[in-house]
Amino acid sequence: MSKTPNKQKDSVKSFCRSVVLNAKPVYVPFMPVSHAEQQECFETVSIQIKNEGGEIVYGWKINEIKRVWLEAEFHAIWKRKDNQLIDITIKPTPVEKILFVPDPLKKYEGYQVQSIFKPLKKTKDIMRFIELANSYYQETNKGELKYSKELIMTPKAIEIHQEILEICSRIM
């Protein structure tokens, strides 16, 4: 479903610039480490730095659902001592590389950061999906839920999630 977008496409370049001023998107190889937990980039990179040295680089992983939307997902990658950037966090669907936009103004502060979406077509379903994705984030991260590592589904979140699944079944 999700793929690594072409950083040369005008739609991708303009999206990256809308996420980070003067964005310089780079392809980063995907090489997961044995201690990685799926989609736990901040913890995985922190452990890697303790084990091997290097630095954490915060930014946005750019995903594309072909002909549907672009998504910027807040992410962390490992910068080795030799300055090579590597994505070491396990993904639901392994990829060869990711498109990453470093963001020097953003840091991980112990809670999820809302993804940013850009529709590639403005159909009713796509626009509704983006609206629902934003509502779902708000619902699952309100109050103390913001700091929970576990996803806690309120009745409203379950309702939103169900509608998201229905829309995805139509547009994918």
C-alpha positions as CSV (number, residue, x, y, z in Angstrom):
1,M,0.0,0.0,0.0
2,S,2.4,2.6,1.2
3,K,5.6,3.3,-0.9
4,T,8.7,5.4,-0.8
5,P,7.9,8.4,-3.1
6,N,10.1,9.8,-5.8
7,K,11.7,12.9,-4.3
8,Q,12.1,14.5,-7.8
9,K,8.3,14.7,-8.3
10,D,7.0,18.3,-8.0
11,S,4.2,17.2,-5.7
12,V,6.6,15.5,-3.4
13,K,9.1,18.4,-3.4
14,S,6.3,21.0,-2.6
15,F,4.9,18.7,0.1
16,C,8.3,18.4,1.8
17,R,8.7,22.2,1.7
18,S,5.3,22.6,3.3
19,V,6.4,20.3,6.2
20,V,9.9,21.8,6.7
21,L,11.0,25.2,5.4
22,N,13.8,24.7,2.9
23,A,13.4,20.9,3.1
24,K,16.2,18.8,1.8
25,P,14.6,15.3,1.4
26,V,17.1,12.4,1.4
27,Y,16.8,8.7,0.7
28,V,17.9,6.8,3.8
29,P,18.6,3.0,3.6
30,F,16.5,0.7,5.7
31,M,18.6,-1.6,7.8
32,P,16.7,-2.8,10.9
33,V,18.7,-3.8,14.0
34,S,17.9,-6.8,16.1
35,H,16.8,-4.9,19.2
36,A,14.3,-2.8,17.2
37,E,10.6,-2.9,18.0
38,Q,8.1,-2.2,15.2
39,Q,7.5,1.5,14.8
40,E,9.3,2.5,18.0
41,C,11.9,4.7,16.3
42,F,12.7,7.0,19.2
43,E,13.5,4.1,21.6
44,T,15.2,2.0,19.0
45,V,17.6,4.8,17.9
46,S,18.3,5.7,21.6
47,I,19.3,2.1,22.3
48,Q,21.5,2.0,19.2
49,I,23.3,5.2,20.2
50,K,24.1,3.6,23.7
51,N,25.4,0.5,21.9
52,E,27.2,1.9,18.9
53,G,27.5,5.7,19.4
54,G,26.3,8.2,16.8
55,E,23.3,10.6,17.0
56,I,19.6,10.7,16.6
57,V,18.2,12.8,13.7
58,Y,14.6,13.9,14.0
59,G,12.4,14.6,11.0
60,W,9.6,13.3,8.8
61,K,9.3,10.0,6.9
62,I,7.5,10.7,3.7
63,N,5.1,8.0,2.6
64,E,2.9,7.8,-0.5
65,I,-0.3,5.9,-1.1
66,K,-0.1,5.9,-4.9
67,R,-2.4,8.4,-6.5
68,V,-4.2,9.0,-3.2
69,W,-2.1,11.0,-0.7
70,L,1.3,11.9,0.7
71,E,1.9,11.5,4.5
72,A,4.7,13.0,6.6
73,E,5.2,10.9,9.7
74,F,7.3,12.2,12.5
75,H,10.3,9.8,12.7
76,A,13.8,9.4,14.0
77,I,16.8,7.8,12.3
78,W,20.3,6.9,13.4
79,K,23.3,9.0,12.3
80,R,26.4,6.7,12.6
81,K,29.7,8.0,13.7
82,D,30.8,8.1,10.0
83,N,27.7,10.4,9.4
84,Q,25.8,7.8,7.4
85,L,22.0,8.1,8.0
86,I,20.2,4.8,8.5
87,D,16.6,3.9,9.3
88,I,16.9,1.1,11.8
89,T,13.3,0.8,13.0
90,I,11.2,-2.3,11.9
91,K,8.3,-1.4,9.7
92,P,5.0,-3.3,9.0
93,T,6.2,-3.6,5.4
94,P,9.9,-3.6,4.9
95,V,11.3,-1.3,2.3
96,E,14.7,-0.8,0.7
97,K,14.9,2.9,1.6
98,I,12.7,5.7,3.0
99,L,12.4,9.3,2.0
100,F,13.3,11.4,5.0
101,V,13.2,15.2,5.7
102,P,15.4,16.2,8.6
103,D,13.7,18.8,10.9
104,P,16.2,20.6,13.1
105,L,13.4,22.4,14.9
106,K,11.5,19.3,16.0
107,K,12.4,17.0,18.9
108,Y,10.7,14.0,20.5
109,E,9.0,15.0,23.7
110,G,7.5,11.7,24.9
111,Y,4.3,11.8,22.9
112,Q,3.0,11.1,19.4
113,V,3.1,13.9,16.8
114,Q,0.3,14.1,14.3
115,S,1.0,13.1,10.8
116,I,0.6,15.6,8.0
117,F,-1.4,14.6,4.9
118,K,-1.7,16.0,1.4
119,P,-4.3,14.6,-0.9
120,L,-3.1,13.8,-4.4
121,K,-6.7,13.8,-5.6
122,K,-9.4,15.7,-3.9
123,T,-12.2,13.1,-3.9
124,K,-14.9,13.1,-1.2
125,D,-13.5,9.9,0.3
126,I,-9.9,11.1,0.4
127,M,-10.8,14.4,2.0
128,R,-13.0,12.6,4.5
129,F,-10.1,10.1,5.3
130,I,-7.8,13.0,6.1
131,E,-10.4,14.7,8.2
132,L,-11.0,11.4,10.1
133,A,-7.3,10.7,10.5
134,N,-6.9,14.1,12.2
135,S,-9.9,13.4,14.4
136,Y,-8.6,10.0,15.3
137,Y,-5.3,11.4,16.3
138,Q,-7.0,14.0,18.5
139,E,-9.3,11.4,20.1
140,T,-6.5,8.9,20.9
141,N,-4.1,11.6,22.2
142,K,-6.3,13.8,24.3
143,G,-5.5,14.6,27.9
144,E,-3.3,11.9,29.6
145,L,-3.7,9.6,26.6
146,K,-1.1,11.9,24.9
147,Y,1.7,10.3,27.0
148,S,0.5,6.7,26.8
149,K,2.6,4.2,24.9
150,E,-0.4,2.0,24.5
151,L,-3.2,2.8,22.1
152,I,-6.4,3.3,24.2
153,M,-9.5,3.2,22.1
154,T,-12.4,5.3,23.4
155,P,-15.8,4.6,22.0
156,K,-15.4,7.7,19.8
157,A,-12.0,6.5,18.5
158,I,-13.5,3.1,17.7
159,E,-16.3,4.8,15.7
160,I,-13.8,7.0,13.8
161,H,-11.5,4.0,13.1
162,Q,-14.4,2.0,11.7
163,E,-15.2,4.8,9.2
164,I,-11.5,5.1,8.3
165,L,-11.5,1.3,7.5
166,E,-14.6,1.7,5.4
167,I,-13.1,4.5,3.4
168,C,-9.8,2.7,2.9
169,S,-11.7,-0.3,1.5
170,R,-13.2,2.0,-1.2
171,I,-10.1,4.0,-2.1
172,M,-7.3,1.4,-1.9
